[in-house]
Amino acid sequence: MHAPDPTEQSTLSHFNLSTWALKNQALVLYFILLTLVGGIFAYTHLGQSEDPPFTFKVMLIRSSWPGASAQEVEQQITDKIEKKLQEIPSIDYTSSYSRPGESVVFIVIRDNTFSEKIPELWYQVRKKIGDIRHTFPSDLQSLTFNDEFSDVYGSLYAITADGMNPQQLKRQAEWVRARLLKLADVEKVDLFGEQPQKIIIEISNQKLTSLGITPAQLAQLLQQQNKVIGAGTFDAGPERVRLDVSGRLQTLEDLQQLPIRAGNQNLTLGEIATIKRGYAQPPAQRIRFNGTPTLLIGVSMQQGGDVIALGKAMQQTISSAQQQLPIGVQLQLVTSQPEIVQHSVHDFVRSLTEALIIVLAVSLLSLGWRTGIVVAVAIPIVLAGTFLVMDWLDIGLHKISLGALILALGLLVDDAIIAVEMMAAKMEQGWDRMQAASFAYTSTAMPMLTGTLVTVAGFLPIATAVSSTGEYTRSIFQVSAIALSLSWIAAVIVVPFLGYHLLPKPSAHATEASTHPQAALYQTPFYLRLNRVVDWCVRHKGMVILATLVLFALAMLSFSKVQQQFFPDSTRQEIVVDLRLAENASDQATDAAVRQLEAWLQGWQQKHGKLQNVVAYIGSGAPRYYLPLDVQLPHRAFGQLVILTNSLAQREALRNDLLILFEHDFPQLRASVLRLENGPPVGFPVQFRVDGQDLQAIRSVAHQIAETMQANPHLRNVQLGWEEPSKVVHIDIDQHKARLLGVNSPDIAQLLNTQYFEQVVSEFREGNERIDLVMRSPSEAHAELSALAQLTVLSQRGERVPLAQIANIYHGFEEGVIWRRNRVPSLTVRAHLRGNMQAPVVSAQVQQAITPILQHLPRGVTVETGGAIEEAAKGAKSVAKGVPLFFAAVFTLLMLQLRSISNVLLVVLTAPLGMIGITFALLLFNMPFGFVAMLGSIALSGMIMRNSVILVDQIKQDIAEGASLEEAVVHSTVRRFRPIVLTAAAAILAMIPLTRSVFFGPMAVAIMGGLAAATVLTILFVPALYTFWAGFTTRAMQSRRNKL
């Protein structure tokens, strides 16, 4: 077999890039240096963040209608909103809850909606609800929209002070906020935990009654006195003068001197009431930092900003501000995303460096010193080009893109190794550098390009996944596609240039052996043994194919033992403890529960070491300081503690102790001890929704499912989304008696509101602030509800009658909250996991266990699976939609390269064989198969087909040169063994640093195992299959010819 003339080979290509590169070396060198310098500059300017940005396709509509029951709110507000929203086709579902006086509707847009369309959809929502605004109750107090769920307050600062009231502390926080807003890359700075100031008019009902004044009359007087009414203007010749009437309440003195007419007496408000500045008691939402009341200052970064640079600027600003704050005011860091990102980027850069060293070592040890140097130099050039394109496309550095860089690093050397190996081989055969480079291009460029594009196509389903999970992981495709495409360009331009200067000159022995290159290169003992092994596989092709199919079937059967997963937990050091009390729990009860846990944590720290900090939220949850955080809505019966530990070991130790604590010492609390999540937030990982119009029926089914879940040893903290009815005191007014006395229900409601809570009667305007003017009874007047029956009601005729005389007062129960999904009442049974079992596995166990319940559901009741398994299914569905495009691209690329349907089918059939290695690797290392591992497995199929394409193309070339089928198959496999194994080894070993990552570890193990198995099968199975396939097609064609 003679060496083909390179000039003849070059005619196979219209334009030989390698020849062009060697003829224009100065230009190539210039672009190499430009790429390196530009790449370094781009890397330093890439935005850095913890997570990739993704769009929260959720809006919240909140309505307030004080005095209405949950059923009234549901019928008059919630249902009308949900019904109107059904006119918007892009909505996936609505979820809502109705509480006494409050309606909240969540709008969730379909996952396959492009993010660019979301703002327009939110406009349509506002417009639709505005169209039905007139149908809501006339006394609806507020209707607000919130679609800013993706704002992340990555840096939180606690501001505390001894001896300052909340208003004074707020002024200090506002001053700090103004300074932070001036920093570059800051989008917004908000305050959390504010206590709104109130002007309180404290007057007892007995006092008002003795004066013959009702609360309604006093409220009306204050409202009239404080109204802003224009007095008009007066034209005075050429000028227009505005008329201004005094009398509005502008100071507390004005309020105290407000005249009050009581019978024949002329009094002032200050004489009959205590007027003071104060705050809501108890406060609706409070925050404590290490046990001290605090305000939190949250800083949100602009999208695409550099969080590391912002962190340094904030540190300088806070240090400067601290020096200027009054003595006793302290600014303390609660959580710092810049520090976390810096640590994360440092870890990933270390992993990237380790992977780079591994790849370089593989190249140098396997290819020789000078040949390996060619590959080693090509790698940073490709990485620099990748950083340039990432900067141009505004792809920042975060956990996904950094992981993708490490993944791509093991693949981008493939083309360089193949090109330099071919060039070195030809030089060993006596060819000069120009001829060797030209031949390497003509013989490998198109197969390499096809293989590279096939590998890139393996990531296509990620690129086309229109979903939150797809958006979250999209940079895996982007970065891999960029790096692999540039690696091919480097292989055909940079590698020949470097090889021309760095590869050693052919030795005299090599020149003599050039007439018998095959004997010289492949007659070593190793290659002779390999030749015999491959020849045996070809001769026993049936046995090899059958054994491979058995292994594949065994792997698919064993795959059911691999645990499934959506996304793993985050490795951040926080623990989040959610405390849910009974629906009708008081603010004091919630605060007491949180204080009890804070005290326990103090004792725990004395035994096990200090924690970084503990932030307690009473009546609400933490702001979104971490993108995938499952943010909780405000509610007086909810408390949350965010505990920042010093290490993952301390986090796990504390978490275990908290789980034991809640199981034994806090049975009255529905407590959840959570690690932070990765990916789109899920909340409770195991959920089952029971839907139906009959509340009693769905509650009965939900309790049965809950009992089944409690029996599962892998579940803990089983609870219902809403359960117990709330206590209510019904005051059934005898309307006939009330009318005779000149009393009506609104007057009585206003009296009760003043007596037991507080009534907003007007507003007090002070500078740019609006302060509520509230009226209430002294605290001792509403200590006991039992005195309700004796509460004195003043009639319009001045008569004083006990409330019990005109009303029937009795205790009862009502629905404290009603959750609905798509206008149907929905009760969720939910639980957290115990141990290391994954949510999909446990959900499947529960699904099987509740089958008898599902078979006997009451009419109109349905049960659906939610939680992690539902979100994973959404993500998988969005990825699956891109699979047809993946196959179309792969088939097209293979047809363009191989020009044979039978060869294309043969290559495609090798793709699933990676499941053999994937299954056994995941089982061996006890790794779950999650969403990211699924993406890696799809991409792996492209890598496998790449190797098969290169081998099949080589076989075709040998057959075209006159070799027999068996000889071509065996010799091509032996010749392609080294580049196939080297590229696979580089890819596999480069994954080692990724195995330490909780997020990318399962994907790395899956690719390592799958690629290792596929490489072995490429060497042993593909030759056997090709021989069998070629013989089968030949016999089929011969049969058709005989029939003709």
Helices and strands as residue ranges (DSSP letters): H 6-10, H 17-23, H 25-45, E 58-64, H 70-73, I 74-78, H 79-85, E 91-99, E 102-109, G 115-117, H 118-131, G 133-135, E 142-146, E 155-161, H 166-180, E 186-192, E 197-202, H 205-211, H 215-225, E 233-236, E 239-242, H 252-256, E 259-262, E 265-268, H 269-272, E 274-279, E 286-289, E 292-293, E 295-301, H 307-324, E 329-336, H 337-367, H 369-392, H 399-428, H 433-457, H 460-463, H 468-489, I 490-494, H 495-502, H 508-512, G 513-515, H 517-522, H 525-539, H 541-558, G 559-561, E 574-580, H 587-608, E 613-618, E 638-644, H 648-664, E 670-674, E 686-691, H 695-710, E 715-720, E 726-733, H 735-741, H 745-756, E 759-766, E 769-776, G 779-782, G 785-790, E 792-794, E 800-802, H 803-806, E 807-814, E 818-821, E 824-833, H 839-849, H 851-854, E 862-866, H 867-880, H 883-898, H 901-909, G 911-913, H 914-924, H 931-960, H 965-990, G 992-996, H 1001-1043
